[in-house]
Amino acid sequence: MSKKNAIIKGTFVLTATGFLSRFIGFFYRIFLSHTFGEEGVGLYQLIFPVFALGFSLTTAGIEIAISRIVAQKHSLHRHAEARRTLFVGLTMSFCLSFCTMFFLQKHAFFIAKNFLHDTRCTNLLLAVSYAFPFSSIHSCICGYYLGLKRTRVPALSQLAEQISRVLFVYGVCYLMSKKHMAPSVSIAVFGLVCGEIISSLYCVFYFSRKKPSGKNTVSKMQGTLSAGIELFRLSAPLTANRILLNILQSIEAVSIPSCLILYGLTNSDALSTYGVLTGMALPCILFPSAITNSVSTMLLPTIAEIQTQNDKMHLITLVKKVTLYIFTLGFLCTIGFLMFGNFIGNILFHSTLAGKFILTLSWICPFLYTNNTLISTLNGLGKTTTTFFINTTGLLIRIAGIFILIPKFSIIGYLWGLLVSQCLVTFLSVVFLRKYLSS
């Protein structure tokens, strides 16, 4: 199969399951907003910076490194080395996830009180900590298959995760309503853990059924040590970058409610506004990114393979075409959200504020979607330091918008800062890519 057909087929599979997963998730968000209210959704969203930080430490960098190394090994027909890379990476990720789980359980109250500024998040943090070990298994195996450009496992595991999460939460809430008990938002967090358990079990089951091709030398100490060094060399800067970026994103997330209070909102109103933004409006804007995320996911191993073969003209043509298609998609989405934003907010979410946010956020679509592709391209080329600089610059602008603009203009100030940051990330990504491709 040609590289072009592999990208198209992989993108189609990931997009189809991504859209189905997001379609389920879209109505799941509506269910959450109706069941737990805007404030409950705000509490639920408040723990995700901590979860994302833990995921970055335990899995994110290792998953990308596995995908890139496996793509290179596969192009050179070194299949046993590719499998060894997975086993070494999975061991590293699993050990880190257990350490993170125990740390979070021990310091949940301290983090909730001093970092999230709401002690009600303590039990939510305790619950979400159990997701890390299963998330490491799920992500590493998915990274392996993405490196092979076989999208069945990542796609179906994503779908299994979403369906099991929704069924768990809906089932528990239904049973509680029958007993006239008020459901707690912690149920949604346990649903997240349930989703990770099911998806990891599916990944392990599928991988264990496949016989290794070629001679298996995984048990050789020298080969394992070599794979560990190679994986650490690539994953360490990726992990450090993701951790630093998530710290900045965490500062961004927890500062929004605090700055809204400085503007004059009550604590409840600030949390509700934050819940509408992150739990309703942003997921809606990100809904079409199922396509762009799929393209970005397939681009990284493909670009790593092309770079290994030193085919620069093919690389330039591929990047130009994909970037043009994604930017056009973003522009069309902007028009769609401008036309139907109020309808989505009022009818689906029963929130006028959500409709206003969707209208304002619609302008970032061309830049937001294109940025995923450009950053993935740079990562595929091994330019992880460059992507760290670009993402950090964009985040610093957003954080500046929070502390400077929100106290004066309320949440609309953050949305302005978000638009400026996305435009700047697009500009910087294009500049660095042109510099590399023209050299």
C-alpha positions as CSV (number, residue, x, y, z in Angstrom):
1,M,0.0,0.0,0.0
2,S,1.4,3.5,-1.0
3,K,2.0,6.1,1.7
4,K,-0.8,8.2,0.3
5,N,-3.3,5.4,0.4
6,A,-2.1,4.4,3.9
7,I,-2.8,8.0,5.1
8,I,-6.2,8.1,3.4
9,K,-7.3,4.7,4.7
10,G,-6.0,5.3,8.2
11,T,-7.5,8.8,8.3
12,F,-10.9,7.4,7.2
13,V,-10.9,4.7,9.9
14,L,-9.8,7.1,12.6
15,T,-12.2,9.8,11.4
16,A,-15.2,7.5,11.2
17,T,-14.7,6.1,14.7
18,G,-13.7,9.6,16.0
19,F,-16.9,11.1,14.7
20,L,-19.0,8.3,16.2
21,S,-17.1,8.7,19.5
22,R,-17.5,12.5,19.5
23,F,-21.2,12.1,18.5
24,I,-21.7,9.9,21.5
25,G,-19.6,12.3,23.6
26,F,-21.6,15.3,22.4
27,F,-24.9,14.0,23.7
28,Y,-23.0,12.6,26.8
29,R,-22.0,16.2,27.5
30,I,-25.7,17.3,27.2
31,F,-26.6,14.4,29.6
32,L,-23.9,15.6,32.1
33,S,-25.1,19.2,32.0
34,H,-28.7,18.2,32.6
35,T,-27.8,15.6,35.3
36,F,-25.1,17.5,37.3
37,G,-25.8,21.1,36.3
38,E,-23.3,23.7,35.1
39,E,-21.5,23.9,38.4
40,G,-21.2,20.1,38.6
41,V,-19.7,20.1,35.0
42,G,-17.4,22.9,36.1
43,L,-16.1,20.7,39.0
44,Y,-15.7,17.7,36.7
45,Q,-13.7,19.8,34.2
46,L,-11.6,21.3,37.0
47,I,-9.7,18.0,37.6
48,F,-8.7,17.5,34.0
49,P,-5.6,19.7,34.1
50,V,-4.3,17.4,36.9
51,F,-5.3,14.3,34.9
52,A,-3.6,15.8,31.7
53,L,-0.4,16.5,33.7
54,G,-0.3,13.0,35.0
55,F,-0.9,11.6,31.5
56,S,1.9,13.7,30.1
57,L,4.3,12.4,32.8
58,T,3.4,8.7,32.4
59,T,2.4,8.2,28.8
60,A,2.1,11.0,26.3
61,G,5.8,11.4,25.4
62,I,6.4,7.6,25.4
63,E,3.4,7.0,23.1
64,I,4.7,9.4,20.5
65,A,8.2,8.0,20.8
66,I,6.9,4.5,20.3
67,S,4.9,5.5,17.2
68,R,7.9,7.3,15.6
69,I,10.5,4.5,16.4
70,V,8.1,1.7,15.3
71,A,7.5,3.5,12.0
72,Q,11.2,3.7,11.4
73,K,11.8,0.1,12.3
74,H,8.9,-1.1,10.2
75,S,10.2,0.8,7.1
76,L,13.5,-1.0,7.6
77,H,11.7,-4.4,8.1
78,R,13.0,-4.7,11.7
79,H,9.8,-6.0,13.1
80,A,11.2,-7.7,16.2
81,E,12.9,-4.5,17.2
82,A,9.6,-2.7,16.8
83,R,7.9,-5.1,19.2
84,R,10.8,-4.8,21.7
85,T,10.3,-1.0,21.6
86,L,6.7,-1.5,22.6
87,F,7.6,-3.8,25.6
88,V,10.3,-1.4,26.9
89,G,8.0,1.6,26.5
90,L,5.1,-0.1,28.1
91,T,7.2,-1.1,31.1
92,M,8.5,2.5,31.5
93,S,5.0,4.0,31.2
94,F,3.4,1.4,33.5
95,C,5.9,2.0,36.3
96,L,5.5,5.8,36.0
97,S,1.7,5.5,36.1
98,F,1.7,3.5,39.4
99,C,4.0,6.1,41.0
100,T,1.7,8.9,39.8
101,M,-1.4,7.1,41.0
102,F,0.0,6.7,44.6
103,F,1.3,10.3,44.6
104,L,-2.1,11.7,43.6
105,Q,-3.9,9.6,46.2
106,K,-1.6,10.7,49.0
107,H,-1.8,14.4,48.1
108,A,-5.3,14.7,46.6
109,F,-6.6,17.1,49.4
110,F,-3.5,19.3,49.2
111,I,-3.8,19.6,45.4
112,A,-7.6,20.2,45.5
113,K,-7.2,22.9,48.2
114,N,-4.1,24.7,47.1
115,F,-4.0,24.2,43.3
116,L,-7.7,23.7,42.2
117,H,-8.9,26.0,45.1
118,D,-11.9,23.7,45.7
119,T,-11.8,20.9,48.3
120,R,-14.8,19.2,46.6
121,C,-12.3,18.0,44.0
122,T,-10.5,15.7,46.5
123,N,-12.7,12.7,45.9
124,L,-12.7,13.3,42.2
125,L,-8.9,13.3,42.1
126,L,-8.8,10.1,44.2
127,A,-11.2,8.4,41.7
128,V,-9.3,9.6,38.5
129,S,-6.0,8.4,39.9
130,Y,-7.0,4.8,39.1
131,A,-7.1,5.5,35.4
132,F,-3.4,6.0,34.9
133,P,-2.2,2.4,34.9
134,F,-4.8,1.4,32.4
135,S,-4.3,4.5,30.3
136,S,-0.6,3.6,30.0
137,I,-1.4,0.2,28.6
138,H,-4.0,1.6,26.2
139,S,-1.8,4.4,24.9
140,C,1.4,2.5,24.4
141,I,-0.3,-0.3,22.4
142,C,-2.1,2.3,20.3
143,G,1.2,4.1,19.7
144,Y,2.7,0.8,18.4
145,Y,-0.2,0.2,15.9
146,L,-0.2,3.8,14.8
147,G,3.5,3.4,14.0
148,L,2.6,0.5,11.8
149,K,-0.2,2.6,10.3
150,R,-2.8,0.0,11.4
151,T,-5.6,2.1,12.8
152,R,-8.1,-0.7,13.8
153,V,-6.9,-1.0,17.4
154,P,-6.6,2.7,18.2
155,A,-10.0,3.4,16.5
156,L,-11.9,0.6,18.1
157,S,-10.3,1.1,21.5
158,Q,-11.3,4.7,21.4
159,L,-14.9,3.7,20.6
160,A,-14.9,1.1,23.3
161,E,-13.7,3.6,25.8
162,Q,-16.4,6.1,25.0
163,I,-19.2,3.6,24.9
164,S,-18.3,1.9,28.2
165,R,-17.9,5.3,29.9
166,V,-21.3,6.5,28.8
167,L,-23.1,3.3,29.6
168,F,-21.5,3.1,33.1
169,V,-22.5,6.7,34.0
170,Y,-25.9,6.4,32.5
171,G,-26.6,3.0,34.2
172,V,-25.5,4.2,37.6
173,C,-27.5,7.5,37.4
174,Y,-30.5,5.5,36.2
175,L,-30.3,3.1,39.2
176,M,-29.9,6.1,41.6
177,S,-32.9,7.9,40.1
178,K,-35.0,4.7,40.7
179,K,-34.0,4.9,44.4
180,H,-34.6,8.7,44.5
181,M,-31.0,9.4,45.2
182,A,-29.1,12.5,43.9
183,P,-26.2,11.4,41.7
184,S,-22.8,12.9,42.4
185,V,-20.4,14.2,39.7
186,S,-17.9,11.6,40.9
187,I,-19.9,9.0,39.0
188,A,-18.7,10.7,35.8
189,V,-15.1,10.3,37.0
190,F,-15.5,6.6,37.7
191,G,-17.0,6.4,34.2
192,L,-13.7,7.7,32.8
193,V,-11.8,5.1,34.7
194,C,-14.2,2.4,33.5
195,G,-13.6,3.5,29.9
196,E,-9.8,3.2,30.3
197,I,-10.1,-0.3,31.8
198,I,-12.2,-1.6,28.9
199,S,-10.1,0.0,26.2
200,S,-6.8,-1.3,27.8
201,L,-8.3,-4.9,28.0
202,Y,-9.3,-4.7,24.4
203,C,-5.8,-3.6,23.3
204,V,-4.1,-6.4,25.3
205,F,-6.5,-9.0,24.0
206,Y,-5.9,-7.9,20.3
207,F,-2.2,-7.7,20.7
208,S,-1.9,-11.1,22.4
209,R,-3.7,-12.7,19.5
210,K,-1.1,-11.6,16.9
211,K,1.9,-13.8,16.4
212,P,5.2,-11.9,16.1
213,S,6.7,-11.8,12.6
214,G,10.3,-12.6,12.2
215,K,12.8,-13.8,14.8
216,N,11.9,-12.7,18.3
217,T,14.9,-11.3,20.3
218,V,13.0,-9.4,22.9
219,S,14.6,-11.3,25.7
220,K,18.2,-10.5,24.8
221,M,19.5,-8.0,27.4
222,Q,21.6,-6.1,24.9
223,G,18.8,-5.5,22.5
224,T,16.5,-4.5,25.4
225,L,19.0,-2.0,26.7
226,S,19.6,-0.6,23.3
227,A,15.8,-0.1,22.8
228,G,15.5,1.5,26.2
229,I,18.2,4.0,25.5
230,E,16.7,4.9,22.1
231,L,13.3,5.2,23.5
232,F,14.4,7.3,26.5
233,R,16.5,9.6,24.2
234,L,13.4,10.4,22.1
235,S,10.7,10.3,24.8
236,A,12.5,12.3,27.5
237,P,12.3,15.7,25.6
238,L,8.8,14.9,24.5
239,T,7.7,14.1,28.0
240,A,9.5,17.2,29.4
241,N,7.8,19.4,26.8
242,R,4.4,17.9,27.5
243,I,4.8,18.3,31.3
244,L,5.8,22.0,31.0
245,L,3.0,22.7,28.6
246,N,0.5,21.0,30.8
247,I,1.7,23.0,33.8
248,L,1.0,26.1,31.8
249,Q,-2.3,24.7,30.7
250,S,-3.2,23.9,34.3
251,I,-2.3,27.4,35.4
252,E,-4.6,28.6,32.6
253,A,-7.5,26.4,33.5
254,V,-7.5,27.0,37.3
255,S,-7.0,30.7,36.9
256,I,-10.1,31.3,34.8
257,P,-12.6,30.9,37.6
258,S,-10.3,32.9,40.0
259,C,-10.1,35.8,37.5
260,L,-13.8,35.7,36.9
261,I,-14.3,36.2,40.6
262,L,-12.0,39.3,40.3
263,Y,-14.3,40.5,37.6
264,G,-17.2,40.4,40.0
265,L,-18.8,37.0,39.7
266,T,-19.6,34.8,42.6
267,N,-17.8,31.5,43.1
268,S,-20.8,29.6,41.9
269,D,-21.3,31.8,38.8
270,A,-17.6,31.7,37.9
271,L,-17.6,27.9,38.1
272,S,-20.7,27.7,36.0
273,T,-19.2,30.0,33.4
274,Y,-16.1,27.8,33.3
275,G,-18.2,24.7,33.0
276,V,-20.2,26.1,30.0
277,L,-16.9,27.1,28.3
278,T,-15.0,23.9,28.8
279,G,-17.8,21.4,29.1
280,M,-20.1,22.7,26.4
281,A,-18.8,25.3,24.0
282,L,-15.2,24.0,23.5
283,P,-16.2,20.4,22.9
284,C,-18.6,21.6,20.3
285,I,-15.9,23.6,18.5
286,L,-13.6,20.7,18.7
287,F,-16.1,18.2,17.3
288,P,-14.9,18.5,13.7
289,S,-11.3,18.1,14.8
290,A,-12.0,14.3,14.7
291,I,-10.9,14.7,11.1
292,T,-7.8,16.9,11.8
293,N,-6.7,14.7,14.7
294,S,-6.9,11.6,12.5
295,V,-4.8,13.3,9.8
296,S,-2.3,14.5,12.4
297,T,-2.1,11.0,13.9
298,M,-1.4,9.4,10.6
299,L,1.0,12.2,9.5
300,L,3.5,11.6,12.3
301,P,4.6,8.0,11.4
302,T,4.3,8.7,7.7
303,I,6.6,11.8,7.9
304,A,9.1,9.9,10.1
305,E,9.2,7.1,7.4
306,I,9.6,9.6,4.6
307,Q,12.4,11.3,6.5
308,T,14.1,8.0,7.0
309,Q,14.0,7.5,3.2
310,N,15.3,11.1,2.6
311,D,12.5,11.9,0.1
312,K,12.2,15.6,0.6
313,M,10.1,16.5,-2.5
314,H,7.4,14.0,-1.4
315,L,7.5,15.5,2.1
316,I,7.0,19.0,0.8
317,T,4.1,18.1,-1.5
318,L,2.4,16.1,1.3
319,V,2.6,18.9,3.9
320,K,1.3,21.5,1.4
321,K,-1.7,19.5,0.4
322,V,-2.7,18.4,3.9
323,T,-2.3,22.0,5.3
324,L,-4.5,23.4,2.5
325,Y,-7.2,20.9,3.0
326,I,-7.3,21.3,6.8
327,F,-7.4,25.1,6.6
328,T,-10.3,25.0,4.1
329,L,-12.2,22.6,6.5
330,G,-11.6,25.0,9.3
331,F,-13.0,27.9,7.3
332,L,-16.1,26.0,6.4
333,C,-16.6,25.1,10.1
334,T,-16.4,28.8,11.0
335,I,-19.2,29.6,8.7
336,G,-21.3,26.7,10.1
337,F,-20.8,27.7,13.7
338,L,-21.6,31.3,12.9
339,M,-24.9,30.1,11.4
340,F,-25.9,27.5,14.0
341,G,-24.0,28.5,17.1
342,N,-27.1,30.0,18.9
343,F,-29.2,27.0,17.9
344,I,-26.7,24.5,19.4
345,G,-26.4,26.5,22.6
346,N,-30.1,27.1,23.2
347,I,-31.7,23.9,21.9
348,L,-29.1,21.2,22.7
349,F,-27.4,22.6,25.8
350,H,-30.3,24.8,27.1
351,S,-27.7,27.5,27.6
352,T,-27.7,30.9,26.0
353,L,-24.2,31.5,27.2
354,A,-23.0,28.4,25.4
355,G,-24.4,29.8,22.2
356,K,-22.5,33.1,22.6
357,F,-19.3,31.2,23.3
358,I,-19.7,29.1,20.2
359,L,-20.2,32.2,18.0
360,T,-17.1,33.8,19.4
361,L,-14.9,30.6,19.3
362,S,-15.9,29.9,15.7
363,W,-13.3,32.2,14.4
364,I,-10.4,30.1,15.8
365,C,-11.5,27.0,13.8
366,P,-9.2,27.5,10.7
367,F,-6.1,28.1,12.9
368,L,-6.9,25.6,15.6
369,Y,-7.4,22.7,13.2
370,T,-4.4,23.6,11.1
371,N,-2.2,23.9,14.1
372,N,-2.8,20.2,15.0
373,T,-1.5,19.2,11.6
374,L,1.5,21.6,11.6
375,I,2.6,20.6,15.1
376,S,2.3,16.9,14.3
377,T,4.4,17.5,11.1
378,L,7.2,19.1,13.2
379,N,7.1,16.3,15.7
380,G,7.3,13.8,12.9
381,L,10.5,15.5,11.7
382,G,11.9,15.3,15.2
383,K,11.7,19.0,15.9
384,T,10.2,18.6,19.4
385,T,12.1,21.6,20.8
386,T,10.6,23.8,18.1
387,T,7.1,22.6,18.8
388,F,7.7,23.2,22.5
389,F,8.7,26.8,21.8
390,I,5.7,27.4,19.6
391,N,3.1,25.9,22.0
392,T,4.7,27.7,25.0
393,T,4.4,31.1,23.2
394,G,0.8,30.5,22.4
395,L,0.0,29.4,26.0
396,L,1.7,32.4,27.5
397,I,-0.4,34.7,25.4
398,R,-3.6,32.9,26.6
399,I,-2.4,33.1,30.2
400,A,-1.7,36.8,29.8
401,G,-5.3,37.2,28.4
402,I,-6.6,35.5,31.6
403,F,-4.8,37.7,34.1
404,I,-5.0,41.0,32.1
405,L,-8.3,40.8,30.2
406,I,-10.7,38.6,32.2
407,P,-10.7,41.0,35.3
408,K,-11.6,43.8,32.9
409,F,-13.8,42.2,30.2
410,S,-15.0,38.9,31.8
411,I,-14.7,35.7,29.9
412,I,-14.8,37.4,26.5
413,G,-11.2,38.7,27.3
414,Y,-10.0,35.1,27.4
415,L,-11.7,34.3,24.1
416,W,-9.9,37.2,22.5
417,G,-6.6,36.0,23.9
418,L,-7.3,32.5,22.6
419,L,-7.9,33.7,19.1
420,V,-4.6,35.7,19.1
421,S,-2.6,32.8,20.4
422,Q,-4.0,30.4,17.8
423,C,-3.1,32.8,15.0
424,L,0.4,33.2,16.3
425,V,0.9,29.4,16.6
426,T,-0.1,29.0,13.0
427,F,2.3,31.8,11.9
428,L,5.2,30.4,13.8
429,S,4.6,26.8,12.7
430,V,4.5,27.9,9.0
431,V,7.7,30.0,9.4
432,F,9.7,27.1,11.0
433,L,8.4,24.5,8.5
434,R,9.3,26.7,5.5
435,K,12.7,27.2,7.0
436,Y,13.3,23.5,7.4
437,L,11.8,22.4,4.1
438,S,13.7,25.0,2.1
439,S,17.1,24.1,3.6
